[in-house]
Amino acid sequence: MAIFDETPKPVLLLVLDGIRPDVLRAAIEEGETPNLGALADRGEALWDAVSVFPSITPAATAAIATGEAPAKSGIVGHAWYDERERRVVIYGAMTETVMATGPIKVFHNNVWRMNRDDLHAATLFETLHDRGFDGACVNFPVRRGPHTHPIRMKSVENYRKNGRYLGASVEGPKEYFMGDLFYSRETGFNGRKASGGLRRSAGINDEYAARVGAMLVREKSAPFNLVYFFKGDSIAHHHGLEAQREWLKTADGYVGRIFAAAGGVDRLLEDYAVLALSDHGHAPLLPGRRHVDLRRLLGLKVSSGIKARFGRNDDAVVVPNGRSALIYLRDGIERGPLAEGLVGRRGVDLAAWSEDGWGHALGSGGLLRFRPGAGPADPFGRTWELDGDPRALDLGVADGGVRYGDYPDALERLWGCMHAPRCGDLILSAEPGYTFGEVSGGYHKASDHGSLHAEDSNVFMLAGGFGEGERAPRRITDVAPMLLDHFGAGKTAEPSVL
């Protein structure tokens, strides 16, 4: 554990949604992103850190904010089936899905329900507040904290008074900024004459994040500051990875604005500990036949779509999450035979489920059962009891160790998902080039994410200004424990299994 002789440095945490590490690394090497390059040069850079599974933004951002995998955070994807309410819950997705579901309902789920009702683990903002450290958050979706922030946007407030979905306020850190909707104090950055307005996503955009982020570091407003940039993920979905790399020039300019507000990168790293990372990667999709329709499963009667639910004769509810899919089964349907009939179909790479205390993973290499216990150790220090064919997850097992191949940290990430009832009874991961799409039936055309594969799962970590012995996290679930340790408010990150 890091030991401090004085008050720890404040932290600046920058999350760049969906940026592939190889895309950023190439941009840095070519001099296209000088500010992120300066952070990498002056600190530690990891290009093969790992996201959670499913590698979907709500699950990944919850993991960053809480340090927990989906089974413990409660946030498993951008959509899941609530068996108690007998309906699909959607936090956010493509415009087509949002419009079909109802924008107000999705807005409620994303802004209110996800943090207030569905998030089971404490956030960094909550834990640090309990230890005496205030927080600041800009546009990050998982932000539950001890302070109440009222709605600021009049049109939303007027709808709230006449509707049943939206609340009057949200809970967040001391300083909370989400475009024109919520802001803990006047900044001059809101409204259409600044960085907001309805034509600019009500201020929930990356320019606004940069302006507020710069203000926070200039004023040294809080010990812990989280600033979120999300446009790069959207650009990759719609236009591909070359477009994402081009956008990184703009993103780097936003980061540079924050660095300049602190007096430049060197002064920033004197005054702040800085960690920049992505939450998941991206996998390019094939130009044709990229969508895998899971609505017809081996003769089972399947309910799917935004209104999916178990009817009297339904055998399964299917909830696609990009390049992963959650399948909920009626009692009595065996998972193994169903998985055997799915793996090998066009675009279906892996199937995983939990049964009799074991995790099961079925792929083209065969079937592997696994659980924590005496056995070979993975690169993160966890030992596993293995039974079956390691090739199912492209594992190399030799000399008492496990080497991961195409599916980084596969054992821990599967274990950290399949024990959540919200993840369903059978979880699918798509082959590179394919996507299961969304509950509306729509799908992205250029690139997508969500699977166990390295393309979706590897993320970058750039860390600078931390003390001796404080290393960049190798998993996004290690971010919160590492930062709590930095503040003397928690334990050093350890491998942990449910």
N, C-alpha and C positions, 0 to 999 in steps of 0.2 A: 504494500500500500504506500502511496506517495505521502511524504511527511512534509508539512509546511511550518516554517518559523513565523509566518505572518499571514495576513488575510490573503487567500488565494486570488490569483488574477481573475478578472471577469472573463466570461466565455462568450465568443461569437460563433454560433452554429449556423452554417449555411447549407441548406438542402436544395439540390438541383434535381428536380424530379425527372427520372427516366433517362439520365445521361449515361450512355455506355462508356465504360472506362477506356476502351480502346479508341473511341471517337475523341474523347477529351485529350488523351495522351498524344494522339497524332496532332491535334490542334496546338498543344503546348510545344511539341517538338518543332513544328513549323512556324512558331512565333505568332500564331493567330490569337492566342489568349494570354497576353503578357501578365495580367494580374494573377490569374490562377497559376500560371507558370512560376511567378515569383514566390507564391505560397508553397508550391511543390519544391522549388529549389532551396528554400530556407527552412524547410521542415522535413516531414516524412511523407512519402507518397506510396500508397498501396493501390494496385490496379486489379487485384483479384480478391477483394473483400466480398462478403456474401450477404445477400438479402434473405428474406424469409420465403416460405412457400405457403400459399400461393404468392408469387412475386407480383402483387397487385398493390396499387398505391394506398388504399385504406389500411390494409394489413401491414404494409411496410412502414408507413408513417406512424402507425400505432406502435410498432416494434421500436422505432427510433425514440419515441416519446416515453415509452414505458420500460424498455429493455426486455419485453416479453414476446415470445412467439404467439401466433394466433390462438392456440389452445388456451393460453392464460390471459392474453389481452382481451379476448372476446371478439376481436375484429378480424374477420377471415377473408374478406374480399370486398369488391364493390357491390356484390349482391349475394344474398343467402336466403335460405328458407327458414322462416320462424315457425317451428312446429306448434308452439303454443298458440300463436295468433293465426296459424294456418294461412300464411301468405308470404310472398317474396318481399324482402326488404332490400331496397336499392338506395345506395348512398350517393351515387353519381356515375355517369357513364356517357356514352355518345349522346348527341343531341336527340337522335331518333328515339333512344331508350327513355331519355328524360321526358320528352314530349308525350310519348305513349303512356308513361307511368303517371304523369302529372307533375309539372315543374314545382308546384308548391309542396307536394308530398315529398319529392326528392330533396328539395331545399330543407324541409323539416328534418328528414332523416340524416342529412349530411351535417347540418349546423347544430341541431338540437339533439336528436335521438342518439346518434353515434357516440357523442361525448357523454351525454347525461345518463343514458339508459344502457347502452350496449358495451361500453368500455369498462372492463372489470378490474384492470390494473391501475395503480397510481401513476400519474404522469410525473415527469421531471419537475414541472411547475409546482405540483402539490408537495412532492417530497422536499424540494429545496425550500419552499415557503416554510414548511414545518421546521427546517433547520436554520431559518433566519435569512434566507437569500431570496430576494425578489426576482421575478422573471419578466421578460418582454417577448412578445410573439407577433409576427407579421405574416398573415395569410396562411399559416400552417393549419391543416385541418384538424389535428389532434392537439387540443390546447386546454383541456379542462384544468381549472385552477381554482383558487379560493376567493377570487374577486368577482363581483357581479358587474356586467356591462350591458347597458340598455341598447336597444335598437336605435340607430341614429337616422336611418333613411326613412323619410316621411311616407313614401309610397308603401313600403313594407309595413310600417307601423299602422297605417290606415287599413291595410289588408288584414293585419293581425286582429284588429278590433272587431272585424266582421267575419273572421274565419275561425277554424278550429284546430289548425295545425301548428301555427307559429306562436312561440312564446314571446314575452315582453323583453327578455334579456337572456344572456348566456353567462356561464361561469368560465373564467379564464385567469391568466396571470395578472399581475398588477397593471402592466402595460400591455394592452391588446389592441391590435389594429387589423381589421379585415375590410379594406376598402371603404366604401361609403356606408357599409352596414353597421360596423362597430368600430369605435375608436375611443380610447380612454381619455383623450384630450384633443383639442383643436391643433391642427398642424399646418393648415393651409394647403394640404395636398388633396383634399377631397372635392368632389363635384366636377362637373364637366369643364370648368375653367382651369382645372388642375389635372390630376391623374385619374379622375373618376368619371362619373356620368354613365348612363345606361349603355351608350355606344362603346364604352370601354370597360365592360363587365363590372360596372358599379365600383370601379377602383380595385377590384380583385385581379390585379395584373402585376407583371414583374417590374414595370417602371415604378409603380406605387411602392412595391416592396423595397426597391433600391432607395427611394427617397426617404422612406421611414427608417430603413436600416441605417442610412447615413446619419440621420438625425439622432438615432439612439447611441451610436458610437461617439458622435461629436459631443453629446451631452453626458456620456457615460451614465446612461439612465438606469441600468440594471446590472446586477452581477451576471445574469444569464440571459442571453439574447438569441432568439431563433428567427431566422429570416428565410422565407421559402420562395423559390422561383420554380414555376411549373410549366412554362411555355414550351420548353424543350421536349417534354413528353408528348404534348399535343402535336408538335411539328413532326416528330418521328412517326406518330400514328398515321398522319395524313400525307406526309411527303417523303418519309424515309430518312435514313441515317446521313446521307450527304447533306440534306437540308438541316438536320440537327447540328451537324458540324458547322455549317454556315451560321446558324443561329447562335452558336457558342461565342461568336465575336460580339454579338449584342449582349449576351449574358455576362461576358467578361467585362464589358463596359459598365454594367450594373454593379458587379462586384468591385470594380475599380472605383466607382463613385463612393462606395462604403469605405474602401481603403483610404481614399483621399481625405474623407471626412475625419479620419483618425490621424492624418498627417503623413500618409504613405504607408506602404506595407511594413517597412522596418519599424517605424514608430508604433504601428498597430500591434506588431508582435512583441514589442516591449510592454505594451499596456494590456494586451488581451491574449488569451489562448484561443486559437482559431481552429475550427474543424469544419471542412467542407466535404460533402459527400453526396452521392446519389442514393435513391431508395431502391431502385431496381434497374435492370438493363432493358434491352429491346432486341427483338428477333425479327429480321426482315421476313416478309411473307412472299409466297410464290405469286407470280403475276396472274395465275388462273387456278381455279379449283382450290383456293386456299382455305375456304370455309368448310368445317366439318360439322354437319348437322347431326346432333345427338338425339333428335326427337323420336327416332325409331330404333329402339334398343332390343334386338333379338326377340321380337315377338311380344315384348312387354307392353302394357298399356301405360303410356307416358304422359304426364302433364307437364307442360312447359310454357314459357312466356311470362309476361309480367303479372298475369293473374293465375299462375300455376298453384295448384293445391291438390291434396289427396282427395279425390272423389271416392265414391263407393267402390268402384272397380279399378282404380288406378294402382299400378304396381310401383311407380317411381315418379319422383319430381326431379327434373333436371335444371340446374342453374349454372349456365356457362359464365365463366369469369375470364374472358380473353383466352389465353393459351392454357388455362386450367378449367376444370369443370367439377362441380360438386353434385353428386348424385345421392338422393335420399330414397331409401327403399322401404317398401312395405314389409312388415314383419314376416319372416318365413322365407324370404328370397335369399339364396346363398350368394355371397359376394364373389367367391372364387370362380365358379363357373361363368358368372356374368363377366368378370374381368377377362377370363380366357377368351370369351367371344368378342371382346372389344379390342384388346391389344393385338395389333397387326392389321386392324382396319386402317383405311387411309387416314393418315394424320394422327392416329392415337399411338402415342409413344409408350406411356407407362400407366399402370393402374395401381393404386395403393389403398389399403384398408387395415383396420385393427381388428384382431380376432384372438380370443383366448390368451390375452396378455402379450401377444406378439404383434409387431408391425409386419405387414406383408407388402412386398413390392413385386409386381409382375411386369417384365419387359421382354424385349425380343431375346435377351440373354437367358431367360428362365425366371424362376421364382426364388425370391430370397425372403426368409423370415429373419427378423432382427428385434432385439430389445436391449436396453442398457443392462450390463452385467459383465462378468468375467470374460475377457476375450481381447482381441486386438484393439489397440488405441488408434483413434482417428487423429488427424493433425491438430485438433483443438483440445486433445487430452481426454476425451470421453472414450471409455472402453465399451465394447459391444459384444453381445452374444449373437453369433451368426449361424444360420442354418439354411442350407440351400446353395444356390448359385450366385456368387457375388457379381457375376457379369450382368445380372438383372439391373444393377445400378452402376455398371461400369466401374466396379471397385477392384482395386488391386490389394490383395492381402498377402503379406510376406513379412517375416522377421518380427512378428508381434505387432505389426502396424497395418493401418488401413490407408490406402492412397485413393483419393477421389479423382475421377476422370471427368466425363461430360456433365456430371451432376454434382456440383460442389456442395460439401457439407450435407449430402443427401440424407444420411441417417437421422441426424439431429433435426433437420428441417421437416422431414416427413413425420417424425415422432411429435414435433411441436405443432403439427396441424391435425393429424388424424385422431387425436384424443379430444377434440372439440366437437360436440354434437352438431354445432353450427356448420362444420365442414362436411357433414353428410356421412353416408355409409361407404361410399366409394369415391375416390378422388382421382381424376384423370389429368395427365400432363400431355400436351401435344408435341408432335414431332416438329423440329425446326421447319419453318416455312408454312405452318398451318395454324389456324386459330379456331376455337369453338365459338367465338363471337360473344354476343350478349343476349340477355333474356328477351329482348325485343325481336331477336332474329337477325339484327344487323351485325356488321363486323367491320373492323378497320381494314383498309386496303393495302397500306404500305408496310406497316410494322406493328407488332403487338408484343405483349408480355404476359406473365402469369405462370409460366411453366417451371419445372425443376431444372431445366437445361441451363448450362452456363451462360448462354446468350442473354437470357432473361434475368439471370441470378447474380452475376458478378457486378459489383459496384466499385467505385473509387473512393478512397479516403485520402484527404490532404490535411495534415495536422502540423501546426506551427505555433510556437510561443508557449508550449507546455513545459513543465518541469522535467528534470532528469528522471528517467524511469517511467515517464508517462508515454506510452506508445499508442500509435493510431490503432483503433479497433479493427479487428479482422472480420467482424460480423456486425450488422446493423443492430442486433440485439445486445451488442457489447457497448454501444454508444452511451446509453443511460448509465449503466454501472461505472463506466470510465469517468463520466462527468461528475457523478455523485462522489466518486473517489477523489476527484480533483478538488471538490469543495469540502472534502472531509465529512461527507454526509452519507457515505455508503461503503460497500465493499468492492474490492477489485473484481472485475468481471471473471466469472468462473463458468465452466461448462455446466449446464443444468438441464435436467430432463424431468419431465412430469413423473 
